[in-house]
Amino acid sequence: MILAWSLFSVYLIGTSYLGWLGFKRTDGFGSFAIGNGDLSPLVVGITLAASTASAATFIINPGFVYVDGLAAFIHLALAVYLGFVFMLILLSFRFRSMGTEMKALTIPDWIGKRYRSKNFSLYFSIINLFTLAFIVLLVGGTSIVMQKLLDIDNTTALLIILIFVTGYVLFGGTYAHVFTNLLQGSLMILITLCILVNGFYFIFRNNINFWETLSSIDPNLIKAINPSSSLYNDFFSVYVAGFCIGAALVCQPHILTKALYVKTNKAVRNYIIIFSICFFLFSLLLLAGFWAHFTIDKTMLTDATTGNFRQDLVMTLYLQNAFPNWIFTLISVVLLAAAMSTLDGLLVGISTITANDLILNLINRKQSSKSEVEKMKIAYRASHIILIVIAILTFILTLNPPKLLGIFGQAGVYGLVVATVPPLLTGILFRQVNISLVWLGSILALTIHFTLFFYGNFLFPNSRLAFANPGVTATLALLISTIPILIITFYHNKKAKTN
């Protein structure tokens, strides 16, 4: 326990110092939101990888692989990875060049300026509040690790997480997010290599027939489509939904805006290459869900108090059994860093968007006589207040977290991204876009996703689609809403060129 607290204290001190360096570089709301465009591709690439591979990747998702096997691994690791990288390449270059020209600070700001509609920007600033669900996932997942590591209760863990991360983001904004993520991402790379090498060596050293042993536990664990799973039981839910939702996740507020951190398309290309390598490495960590079958007993995953099965404990218990105590302690500190590396990016995003696209939008509607400089000062102060409010709400929600944190977080953030994809993708790919069409597509996508997620089994009782998987409902929402919009817009742009 002394070692755990010592390492964690060193991490807190080091991160606080980097947060202070970020504070010194932050001179207003613009630099708080996206920096000054002076960050290197290496820094942005590692930061993006650390922000993307969050507590979900390092802590939560291995539990899904433990339960549902190869189908879950293909969906969460491979299909999502391919979709994510594809969409990142497709959108980032034009998003940066157009965003720089429009002086956009956030995705809602970019959309509002692209379509010349403050109402559209206001709409997305409100939808962005769905990010809170993903913040709850991250904080809840981090609390699980921290309780085990430091031998503290959930309330104490939540207070440490929220006060610490909110504190350094409050003062340092984007620069604090980037500097701390560079440290956190570097540690995550080293620990990921350590876990992967240990896992493969364990299988090789013990001469384990990997697939046969898993099959003897449950034949469905080695099937590319798991017929017994409620989440990954058909081709659509495993492959199509995985790729599509991976692509959609690029539209999260703390992901695509990384393109605004640099000044050239060459820099964008370089950080995408660095990100792709790092994120692929992180995705392989889900193999731990398989390895856990060889090192921990299923009874260890039963909550002694409630009797419920806790698949969110799989990664923590696997590491505890696979490594000596001192290495487990070191890895656990890095797992905390992994969660915090995404949390700080989300906090910067949600506070910036709410301040810039909600508060300032409402101020401008009143035709305030205040100058732009005064408005930016108001937005800067508002972003700080919003951070504190978000931290308090998160604390309340995670005191009694949802049964499946992963599903809860996915449902919320998928709602955000499916609503964002139609206007963002169409606005980047085409010069002339009908704003009413993308308005309709966004609202339709949001409605379909949540309707199917909550009522899909009731509305379509004979369907084999896994409506309990938010990736499936989000993909259906995307396909139904976005494809017709792209086809119609392509046709109208082609017609306009010929006339």
C-alpha positions as CSV (number, residue, x, y, z in Angstrom):
1,M,0.0,0.0,0.0
2,I,2.9,2.4,0.7
3,L,4.3,1.7,-2.8
4,A,0.9,2.4,-4.3
5,W,0.5,5.7,-2.6
6,S,4.1,6.6,-3.3
7,L,3.8,6.0,-7.1
8,F,0.4,7.6,-7.2
9,S,1.7,10.7,-5.4
10,V,4.6,10.9,-7.9
11,Y,2.1,10.7,-10.7
12,L,-0.1,13.5,-9.1
13,I,2.9,15.8,-8.6
14,G,4.2,15.2,-12.2
15,T,0.8,15.8,-13.8
16,S,0.2,18.9,-11.6
17,Y,3.5,20.3,-12.9
18,L,2.5,19.7,-16.5
19,G,-0.8,21.3,-15.7
20,W,1.0,24.3,-14.4
21,L,3.1,24.5,-17.6
22,G,-0.2,24.4,-19.5
23,F,-1.5,27.3,-17.4
24,K,1.5,29.4,-18.4
25,R,0.8,28.8,-22.1
26,T,-2.9,29.6,-21.7
27,D,-3.6,33.3,-22.3
28,G,-7.4,33.4,-23.1
29,F,-10.4,31.4,-24.2
30,G,-9.0,30.6,-27.6
31,S,-5.8,29.0,-26.3
32,F,-7.9,27.3,-23.5
33,A,-10.1,25.7,-26.2
34,I,-7.6,24.6,-28.9
35,G,-4.2,26.0,-28.1
36,N,-2.4,28.3,-30.6
37,G,-1.8,25.7,-33.4
38,D,1.8,25.3,-32.3
39,L,1.9,21.7,-31.2
40,S,4.0,19.0,-32.9
41,P,2.4,16.0,-34.7
42,L,4.2,13.6,-32.3
43,V,2.6,15.3,-29.3
44,V,-0.8,15.5,-30.9
45,G,-0.6,11.9,-32.1
46,I,0.2,10.5,-28.7
47,T,-2.4,12.8,-27.1
48,L,-5.1,11.6,-29.5
49,A,-4.2,8.0,-28.9
50,A,-4.3,8.5,-25.1
51,S,-7.6,10.4,-25.3
52,T,-9.2,7.7,-27.5
53,A,-7.9,4.6,-25.6
54,S,-9.6,5.5,-22.3
55,A,-10.8,3.5,-19.3
56,A,-13.1,1.7,-21.8
57,T,-10.1,0.2,-23.6
58,F,-7.9,-0.4,-20.6
59,I,-10.4,-1.3,-17.9
60,I,-14.0,-1.9,-19.2
61,N,-13.8,-3.6,-22.6
62,P,-11.7,-6.6,-21.7
63,G,-14.7,-7.7,-19.6
64,F,-16.8,-7.9,-22.8
65,V,-14.2,-10.1,-24.4
66,Y,-14.1,-12.3,-21.3
67,V,-17.9,-12.8,-21.6
68,D,-18.5,-12.8,-25.4
69,G,-15.1,-13.9,-26.7
70,L,-13.8,-13.5,-30.3
71,A,-16.9,-11.7,-31.5
72,A,-16.5,-9.0,-28.9
73,F,-12.8,-8.7,-29.7
74,I,-13.5,-8.3,-33.4
75,H,-16.1,-5.7,-32.8
76,L,-14.4,-3.6,-30.1
77,A,-10.8,-3.9,-31.2
78,L,-10.5,-4.6,-34.9
79,A,-13.7,-3.3,-36.5
80,V,-13.9,-0.2,-34.4
81,Y,-10.2,0.5,-35.0
82,L,-10.6,0.3,-38.8
83,G,-13.6,2.5,-38.9
84,F,-12.0,5.0,-36.6
85,V,-8.8,5.4,-38.7
86,F,-10.8,5.5,-42.0
87,M,-13.0,8.3,-40.8
88,L,-10.1,10.2,-39.2
89,I,-8.3,10.3,-42.5
90,L,-11.5,11.2,-44.4
91,L,-12.4,14.2,-42.2
92,S,-9.4,15.6,-40.5
93,F,-7.7,17.5,-43.4
94,R,-10.8,19.4,-44.6
95,F,-12.0,19.9,-41.1
96,R,-8.7,21.6,-40.2
97,S,-8.5,23.8,-43.3
98,M,-12.1,24.9,-43.1
99,G,-12.0,25.3,-39.4
100,T,-8.9,27.5,-39.6
101,E,-10.5,29.6,-42.2
102,M,-13.7,30.0,-40.2
103,K,-11.8,30.4,-36.9
104,A,-13.8,27.6,-35.3
105,L,-13.1,26.5,-31.7
106,T,-15.4,23.5,-31.4
107,I,-17.4,21.1,-33.5
108,P,-20.7,22.9,-32.9
109,D,-18.9,26.1,-33.7
110,W,-17.6,24.6,-36.9
111,I,-21.1,23.3,-37.9
112,G,-22.7,26.6,-37.0
113,K,-20.3,28.6,-39.2
114,R,-20.3,26.0,-42.0
115,Y,-24.1,26.3,-42.3
116,R,-24.3,29.9,-41.2
117,S,-26.8,29.0,-38.5
118,K,-26.5,29.9,-34.9
119,N,-29.5,27.7,-34.2
120,F,-27.6,24.7,-35.5
121,S,-24.6,25.5,-33.3
122,L,-27.0,25.9,-30.3
123,Y,-28.6,22.6,-31.0
124,F,-25.3,20.8,-31.0
125,S,-24.1,22.5,-27.9
126,I,-27.1,21.0,-26.1
127,I,-26.6,17.6,-27.6
128,N,-23.0,17.7,-26.5
129,L,-24.3,17.3,-22.9
130,F,-24.6,13.6,-23.7
131,T,-20.9,13.5,-23.2
132,L,-21.7,13.4,-19.5
133,A,-22.6,9.7,-19.9
134,F,-19.1,8.9,-21.1
135,I,-17.6,11.0,-18.4
136,V,-19.5,8.9,-15.9
137,L,-18.1,5.7,-17.5
138,L,-14.6,7.1,-17.2
139,V,-14.8,8.2,-13.7
140,G,-16.6,5.0,-12.6
141,G,-14.0,2.8,-14.3
142,T,-11.2,4.9,-12.7
143,S,-12.8,4.6,-9.3
144,I,-12.8,0.7,-9.6
145,V,-9.1,0.7,-10.2
146,M,-8.3,3.3,-7.5
147,Q,-10.3,1.5,-4.9
148,K,-8.4,-1.7,-5.5
149,L,-5.0,0.1,-5.7
150,L,-5.2,2.5,-2.8
151,D,-7.7,0.6,-0.5
152,I,-10.2,3.4,-0.3
153,D,-13.9,3.6,-0.8
154,N,-15.8,4.7,-3.8
155,T,-16.6,8.2,-2.5
156,T,-13.0,9.0,-1.6
157,A,-11.8,7.7,-5.0
158,L,-14.4,9.9,-6.8
159,L,-13.4,13.0,-4.9
160,I,-9.7,12.4,-5.7
161,I,-10.3,11.9,-9.4
162,L,-12.7,14.8,-9.9
163,I,-10.9,17.4,-7.8
164,F,-7.5,16.5,-9.3
165,V,-8.5,16.3,-13.0
166,T,-10.9,19.2,-12.9
167,G,-8.3,21.3,-11.1
168,Y,-5.5,21.0,-13.7
169,V,-7.9,21.4,-16.6
170,L,-9.5,24.4,-14.9
171,F,-6.3,26.4,-15.2
172,G,-4.4,24.9,-18.1
173,G,-7.2,24.0,-20.6
174,T,-6.0,22.4,-23.8
175,Y,-2.3,22.8,-23.1
176,A,-2.7,21.1,-19.7
177,H,-4.7,18.3,-21.5
178,V,-1.9,17.9,-24.1
179,F,1.1,18.1,-21.8
180,T,-0.4,15.6,-19.3
181,N,-1.6,13.3,-22.1
182,L,1.9,13.2,-23.5
183,L,3.1,11.8,-20.2
184,Q,0.1,9.6,-19.7
185,G,0.2,8.3,-23.3
186,S,3.9,7.5,-23.1
187,L,3.3,5.5,-19.9
188,M,0.4,3.7,-21.5
189,I,2.5,2.6,-24.4
190,L,5.2,1.1,-22.1
191,I,2.6,-0.7,-19.9
192,T,0.7,-1.9,-22.9
193,L,3.9,-3.5,-24.3
194,C,4.5,-5.0,-20.8
195,I,1.0,-6.6,-20.6
196,L,1.1,-7.9,-24.2
197,V,4.5,-9.5,-23.8
198,N,3.5,-11.0,-20.5
199,G,0.3,-12.4,-21.9
200,F,1.9,-14.0,-25.0
201,Y,4.8,-15.4,-22.9
202,F,2.3,-16.9,-20.5
203,I,0.6,-18.8,-23.3
204,F,3.9,-19.9,-24.9
205,R,5.6,-20.8,-21.6
206,N,2.7,-23.1,-20.4
207,N,2.4,-24.6,-23.9
208,I,-1.4,-23.8,-23.9
209,N,-3.4,-24.7,-26.9
210,F,-5.2,-21.4,-26.8
211,W,-8.2,-22.0,-29.0
212,E,-8.9,-25.5,-27.8
213,T,-8.7,-24.5,-24.1
214,L,-11.1,-21.6,-24.7
215,S,-13.5,-23.9,-26.6
216,S,-13.5,-26.3,-23.7
217,I,-14.6,-23.5,-21.4
218,D,-17.3,-22.3,-23.9
219,P,-17.3,-23.1,-27.6
220,N,-18.9,-19.7,-28.3
221,L,-15.8,-17.9,-27.1
222,I,-13.9,-18.8,-30.3
223,K,-16.7,-18.0,-32.7
224,A,-16.4,-14.9,-34.9
225,I,-20.2,-14.5,-34.3
226,N,-21.4,-15.5,-30.8
227,P,-24.9,-17.0,-31.1
228,S,-25.4,-16.9,-27.3
229,S,-24.4,-13.2,-26.9
230,S,-27.0,-10.5,-26.4
231,L,-24.6,-8.0,-28.0
232,Y,-22.6,-9.7,-30.7
233,N,-24.8,-12.4,-32.1
234,D,-24.8,-11.6,-35.9
235,F,-22.7,-10.3,-38.7
236,F,-24.2,-6.9,-38.5
237,S,-23.6,-6.4,-34.8
238,V,-20.0,-7.6,-34.9
239,Y,-18.7,-6.3,-38.2
240,V,-20.9,-3.6,-39.7
241,A,-21.8,-1.9,-36.4
242,G,-18.2,-2.1,-35.2
243,F,-16.8,-0.4,-38.3
244,C,-19.6,2.2,-38.5
245,I,-19.5,3.2,-34.8
246,G,-15.7,3.4,-34.9
247,A,-16.1,5.8,-37.8
248,A,-18.7,7.8,-36.0
249,L,-16.6,8.1,-32.8
250,V,-14.2,10.4,-34.6
251,C,-16.9,13.0,-34.4
252,Q,-16.6,13.3,-30.6
253,P,-15.7,16.8,-29.5
254,H,-12.3,15.9,-28.1
255,I,-11.2,13.8,-31.1
256,L,-11.7,15.7,-34.4
257,T,-10.8,19.1,-32.9
258,K,-7.2,17.8,-32.6
259,A,-6.8,18.8,-36.2
260,L,-7.1,22.4,-35.1
261,Y,-4.0,21.9,-32.8
262,V,-1.7,22.0,-35.8
263,K,-1.1,24.4,-38.7
264,T,-0.6,22.3,-41.8
265,N,-2.1,19.2,-43.5
266,K,1.4,17.6,-43.4
267,A,1.2,17.8,-39.6
268,V,-2.3,16.3,-39.7
269,R,-0.9,13.4,-41.8
270,N,2.0,12.8,-39.4
271,Y,-0.1,12.8,-36.3
272,I,-2.6,10.4,-37.8
273,I,0.2,7.9,-38.6
274,I,1.5,8.2,-35.0
275,F,-2.0,7.8,-33.6
276,S,-2.8,4.8,-35.8
277,I,0.3,2.9,-34.5
278,C,-0.4,3.7,-30.9
279,F,-4.1,3.1,-31.0
280,F,-3.6,-0.3,-32.6
281,L,-1.3,-1.3,-29.8
282,F,-3.9,-0.2,-27.2
283,S,-6.6,-2.1,-29.0
284,L,-4.7,-5.3,-28.6
285,L,-5.0,-5.0,-24.9
286,L,-8.5,-6.5,-25.2
287,L,-6.7,-9.8,-25.6
288,A,-6.5,-9.7,-21.8
289,G,-10.2,-10.7,-21.8
290,F,-9.1,-14.1,-23.3
291,W,-6.1,-14.5,-21.0
292,A,-8.2,-13.9,-18.0
293,H,-9.9,-17.3,-18.5
294,F,-6.5,-18.9,-17.8
295,T,-5.7,-17.0,-14.6
296,I,-8.9,-16.1,-12.7
297,D,-11.9,-18.0,-11.7
298,K,-15.4,-16.8,-12.6
299,T,-16.4,-16.9,-9.0
300,M,-13.9,-14.1,-8.3
301,L,-16.0,-11.8,-10.4
302,T,-19.1,-12.1,-8.2
303,D,-19.8,-9.1,-6.0
304,A,-19.8,-10.4,-2.4
305,T,-22.4,-7.8,-1.3
306,T,-24.9,-8.0,-4.2
307,G,-24.1,-11.4,-5.7
308,N,-24.0,-9.7,-9.2
309,F,-21.5,-10.7,-11.8
310,R,-18.9,-7.9,-12.3
311,Q,-17.4,-8.1,-15.7
312,D,-15.9,-4.6,-15.2
313,L,-13.5,-6.2,-12.7
314,V,-12.0,-8.6,-15.3
315,M,-9.0,-6.5,-16.3
316,T,-8.1,-5.5,-12.7
317,L,-8.3,-9.1,-11.4
318,Y,-6.4,-10.4,-14.4
319,L,-3.5,-8.0,-13.8
320,Q,-3.5,-8.7,-10.1
321,N,-3.0,-12.4,-10.8
322,A,-0.7,-12.1,-13.8
323,F,2.0,-9.9,-12.2
324,P,3.9,-9.5,-8.9
325,N,2.3,-7.0,-6.5
326,W,4.9,-4.2,-7.3
327,I,4.3,-4.5,-11.1
328,F,0.6,-4.7,-10.6
329,T,0.8,-1.5,-8.6
330,L,2.8,0.3,-11.3
331,I,0.4,-0.9,-14.0
332,S,-2.6,0.2,-11.9
333,V,-1.2,3.7,-11.6
334,V,-0.9,3.8,-15.4
335,L,-4.5,2.5,-15.8
336,L,-5.5,5.5,-13.7
337,A,-3.5,7.7,-16.1
338,A,-5.2,6.1,-19.1
339,A,-8.6,7.0,-17.7
340,M,-7.6,10.5,-16.8
341,S,-6.1,11.1,-20.2
342,T,-9.5,10.9,-21.8
343,L,-11.4,12.5,-18.9
344,D,-9.4,15.7,-19.2
345,G,-10.0,15.9,-22.9
346,L,-13.7,15.4,-22.5
347,L,-13.8,18.1,-19.8
348,V,-12.0,20.6,-22.0
349,G,-14.5,19.8,-24.8
350,I,-17.7,19.9,-22.8
351,S,-16.7,23.1,-21.0
352,T,-15.5,24.9,-24.1
353,I,-18.6,23.9,-26.2
354,T,-21.0,24.9,-23.4
355,A,-19.3,28.2,-22.9
356,N,-18.7,29.1,-26.6
357,D,-21.7,27.6,-28.3
358,L,-24.4,27.8,-25.6
359,I,-23.6,30.7,-23.3
360,L,-22.1,33.0,-25.9
361,N,-24.8,32.0,-28.4
362,L,-27.5,33.1,-25.9
363,I,-25.6,36.3,-25.1
364,N,-25.4,37.2,-28.8
365,R,-29.1,36.6,-29.2
366,K,-29.8,39.4,-26.8
367,Q,-27.8,41.7,-29.1
368,S,-25.4,42.6,-26.3
369,S,-23.3,45.7,-26.8
370,K,-20.3,44.0,-25.3
371,S,-17.2,43.8,-27.5
372,E,-15.8,40.5,-28.8
373,V,-13.0,40.8,-26.2
374,E,-15.5,41.1,-23.4
375,K,-17.5,38.2,-24.7
376,M,-14.5,36.0,-24.8
377,K,-13.7,36.8,-21.2
378,I,-17.2,35.8,-20.3
379,A,-16.8,32.5,-22.1
380,Y,-13.5,31.9,-20.4
381,R,-15.0,32.4,-16.9
382,A,-18.1,30.4,-17.9
383,S,-16.0,27.5,-19.0
384,H,-14.5,27.3,-15.5
385,I,-17.9,27.4,-13.8
386,I,-19.2,24.7,-16.2
387,L,-16.2,22.5,-15.3
388,I,-17.1,22.6,-11.6
389,V,-20.8,21.9,-12.3
390,I,-19.9,18.9,-14.5
391,A,-17.7,17.6,-11.8
392,I,-20.5,17.8,-9.2
393,L,-23.0,16.1,-11.5
394,T,-20.5,13.3,-12.3
395,F,-19.9,12.8,-8.6
396,I,-23.6,12.4,-7.9
397,L,-24.2,10.0,-10.8
398,T,-21.2,7.8,-10.0
399,L,-22.0,7.4,-6.3
400,N,-24.3,4.6,-7.4
401,P,-23.0,3.7,-10.9
402,P,-25.1,1.9,-13.5
403,K,-24.8,-1.9,-13.6
404,L,-22.9,-2.0,-16.9
405,L,-20.8,1.2,-17.1
406,G,-19.6,0.3,-20.6
407,I,-23.2,0.2,-22.0
408,F,-24.3,3.3,-20.2
409,G,-21.4,5.3,-21.5
410,Q,-21.7,4.0,-25.0
411,A,-25.4,4.7,-25.2
412,G,-24.9,8.4,-24.3
413,V,-21.8,9.1,-26.4
414,Y,-23.2,7.2,-29.4
415,G,-26.3,9.5,-29.3
416,L,-24.0,12.5,-29.6
417,V,-22.0,11.1,-32.5
418,V,-24.9,9.8,-34.6
419,A,-26.5,13.3,-34.4
420,T,-23.2,14.9,-35.4
421,V,-22.2,12.7,-38.4
422,P,-24.8,13.8,-40.9
423,P,-24.0,17.6,-40.9
424,L,-20.3,17.1,-40.3
425,L,-19.7,14.5,-43.0
426,T,-21.9,16.1,-45.6
427,G,-20.5,19.6,-44.8
428,I,-17.0,18.4,-45.4
429,L,-17.6,16.2,-48.5
430,F,-19.9,18.6,-50.4
431,R,-19.8,22.3,-51.3
432,Q,-23.5,22.9,-51.5
433,V,-25.7,21.3,-48.7
434,N,-29.3,21.9,-47.9
435,I,-29.3,22.8,-44.1
436,S,-32.9,21.5,-43.7
437,L,-31.8,18.1,-45.0
438,V,-29.0,17.8,-42.5
439,W,-31.1,19.1,-39.7
440,L,-33.6,16.3,-40.4
441,G,-30.9,13.7,-40.7
442,S,-29.4,14.7,-37.3
443,I,-32.7,14.6,-35.5
444,L,-33.7,11.4,-37.2
445,A,-30.5,9.7,-36.2
446,L,-30.8,10.7,-32.6
447,T,-34.4,9.5,-32.5
448,I,-33.8,6.2,-34.1
449,H,-30.8,5.4,-31.9
450,F,-32.5,6.0,-28.5
451,T,-35.9,4.5,-29.7
452,L,-34.3,1.2,-30.8
453,F,-32.0,1.1,-27.8
454,F,-34.8,1.4,-25.2
455,Y,-37.7,-0.1,-27.1
456,G,-36.2,-2.1,-30.0
457,N,-37.0,-5.5,-28.5
458,F,-40.6,-4.4,-27.8
459,L,-41.1,-2.9,-31.3
460,F,-39.4,-5.7,-33.2
461,P,-39.8,-8.8,-31.0
462,N,-38.9,-11.3,-33.8
463,S,-35.8,-9.5,-34.8
464,R,-32.4,-11.1,-34.2
465,L,-30.7,-7.7,-34.1
466,A,-28.9,-7.1,-30.7
467,F,-30.7,-3.9,-29.7
468,A,-29.0,-4.1,-26.3
469,N,-25.8,-3.2,-28.0
470,P,-25.8,0.6,-28.5
471,G,-23.4,0.1,-31.4
472,V,-26.1,-1.7,-33.3
473,T,-28.8,0.9,-32.7
474,A,-26.3,3.7,-33.5
475,T,-25.3,2.1,-36.7
476,L,-28.9,1.6,-37.8
477,A,-29.5,5.2,-37.0
478,L,-26.5,6.3,-39.1
479,L,-27.3,4.1,-42.1
480,I,-31.0,5.2,-42.2
481,S,-30.3,8.9,-41.7
482,T,-26.9,9.6,-43.4
483,I,-26.8,7.5,-46.6
484,P,-29.9,9.1,-48.1
485,I,-28.6,12.5,-47.3
486,L,-25.2,11.8,-48.9
487,I,-27.0,10.4,-52.0
488,I,-29.4,13.3,-52.4
489,T,-26.6,15.9,-51.8
490,F,-24.3,14.2,-54.3
491,Y,-27.0,14.3,-56.9
492,H,-27.8,18.0,-56.3
493,N,-24.1,19.0,-56.4
494,K,-23.6,17.0,-59.6
495,K,-26.7,18.6,-61.1
496,A,-25.4,22.1,-60.1
497,K,-22.1,21.5,-61.8
498,T,-23.7,20.5,-65.1
499,N,-26.0,23.6,-65.2
